[in-house]
Amino acid sequence: MLDNKLLPVTFFECNIKSDVFNAWVEQDIIPKLPKVAIVDMDNATCNKQQGTKELIKNRGFKLEYLTIY
């Protein structure tokens, strides 16, 4: 949520690998975030790749993961 509104969701009709996920984060999600933001992700494998972590943290955002369920 951002300003009490949900960010648009992108649907993929295929398995997502980290390169596709990172491109989506970089090109679609990050430009919509305010300068100060916390990015919460689930524990999917593609979310925990080093490249994903660096992409988010290098832009100055805090990265947190949901508790394992």
C-alpha positions in Angstrom: 0.0 0.0 0.0 1.1 3.5 -0.7 -0.9 6.5 0.6 -3.7 4.0 1.5 -3.8 2.7 -2.1 -2.7 -0.6 -3.4 0.1 -0.5 -6.0 -0.9 -2.1 -9.3 -0.1 -5.8 -9.6 1.5 -7.4 -12.6 0.4 -10.9 -13.6 2.8 -13.4 -15.2 1.5 -16.5 -16.8 4.7 -18.4 -16.4 7.3 -19.4 -13.8 9.2 -16.3 -12.6 13.0 -16.5 -12.4 15.1 -13.9 -10.5 16.1 -12.0 -13.7 12.4 -11.4 -14.6 11.5 -10.6 -11.0 14.4 -8.1 -10.7 13.5 -6.4 -14.0 9.9 -6.0 -12.7 11.1 -4.6 -9.4 13.5 -2.2 -11.0 11.2 -1.0 -13.9 7.8 -1.1 -12.3 7.9 -1.1 -8.5 10.9 1.1 -7.5 9.8 4.1 -9.7 6.4 4.1 -7.8 7.9 4.1 -4.3 8.5 7.2 -2.3 12.0 8.1 -1.4 11.6 6.5 2.0 9.9 3.1 1.9 10.0 -0.4 3.4 9.7 -3.2 0.9 8.0 -6.3 2.4 8.3 -9.6 0.5 7.4 -13.1 1.0 9.9 -15.9 1.2 9.8 -17.0 -2.4 13.2 -18.1 -3.7 13.4 -15.3 -6.4 12.8 -12.7 -3.7 15.8 -13.8 -1.7 18.4 -13.7 -4.4 21.4 -11.4 -3.7 20.7 -9.3 -6.8 17.2 -8.6 -5.6 18.4 -7.6 -2.2 21.1 -5.3 -3.6 18.7 -3.8 -6.1 16.4 -2.7 -3.3 18.9 -1.8 -0.7 21.2 0.1 -3.1 18.2 2.5 -3.9 18.0 3.3 -0.1 14.9 1.2 0.7 14.6 -1.1 3.7 13.9 -4.7 2.9 11.9 -7.0 5.2 10.5 -10.5 4.7 7.3 -11.9 6.0 7.5 -14.5 8.6 7.7 -18.0 7.2 4.3 -19.6 7.0 
